[in-house]
């Protein structure tokens, strides 16, 4: 018996969501057990972008025209360049470290929105 495509996509999305929450839980657990790691400015969401890229590929791979990863990557890079230009114009004393932190935090947000958008797009098609 074959499941409808929307059911398979929804099940895949829910399993991916559980995986992301599990990653966040493990990072929180490790930070609580290791007292020295509490001062690190790393939040559990910082570990999500590589996973989200793979999840976007996994969700959109069933399309007849291929995955949506190229479109997501182009949008991600354009937003990253926009963030770079904005930071250069606002703060001429910009450092590479500050840009990389901004880029990675923007990546968290952009890829999370893209993942949700791909899920909704795949349900609609």
N, C-alpha and C positions, 0 to 999 in steps of 0.2 A: 504494500500500500504506500503510495506516494503522498506526502504532505503537500498542501498548497504552498506556493512560494512565499506568501506573506507570513505563514506560520514558521517556515524555516528561517526567514530573515529575522523575525521577532525572537525566536529561540536563540539564534546566534547573537543578536544584540544583548539579550539578557545575560547570556553566558559571558560576554565581553564585559558587561557592567559588573558582574560578580568578580571577574578577574581584576578589574581596576580597583574595586573596593578592597579586594584581598591584598593587592600590592600596597595600597594606602595603609591598611591595617598592619601589615608587616613592618613598614617603615616607621609607623607610630610606635609599635612594640619595641623595635630596635632602639629608637631614640629614647624611650623611657628606661630601657635596661642599661644603656650606656650613658652615664652622666655627662661625659665630655661632648657627646654629640648634641646636647640640648642647645648649645650656643651656635651651632651651624645654622646658617640661614636657609636651610633646605627644608622644603615642605613636601609632603607626600605627593602632591600634584606635579612636582618637578620630575617625577619618574614616569609620567604618563605619555609625553609626546612620542617616544619610539613605539610604545604599545598602541597608541591611537592611530599612528600611520599604518601599522600592520592591520589593525581592526578595520580601518577604512578600506584597505585593499581586500580584506576578507569579505566584507559586506558587499562591495561593488564588483567583485570578480565574476559574479554570475550574469552580469550584463552581456548581451550579445556583442556590443562594441568594445568591451574590455573594461578595465578598472578605471575608477575616477581619480586615482592617485596623481596623474600628471596635472589635472586641473587643480587639485587641492595643493599640490606643491607650488604651482605658479602663484596661486592666491597667497599662500604662506610667505613666499619669498617677497612678493610685492608689498605685503603688509610689513615685513621685516625691513625692507628698504625704506618704506615710509616712516617707520619708527626711527630708523637711523637718521634720516633727513630732519625729522622733527627734533630729535635730540641734539643734532649738530646746530640747528638754528636757535634752540632754546638755551643751550649750554655749550659755549665754545671750548670750555675746559673738559670736554667729554673724554673719558678714558675707555679703553677697550673693555675693561672689566665691567664697567657700568653698562656699556652697550650690550655685552653678552648676557648680563642678567636681565636687562629689559627684553632682549630678543627671546630668551628662553621663557620668560613669563608671558610674553605675547604669544609664544608658541603654545603654551598651555591653553590659553583662551581660544585662539584661532582653531587649533586642532580639535578641541572639545566641541566647539560650535560646528566645525566641518563634519565631525563624526555623527553628531545628531542630525545635521542636514542630510548627510548621505543616507542615514537610516530612514528618514522621512521620504527622501527621494525614491529610495528603493521600494518602500511600501506603496508609493503612488504609481510606480510604473509596473 
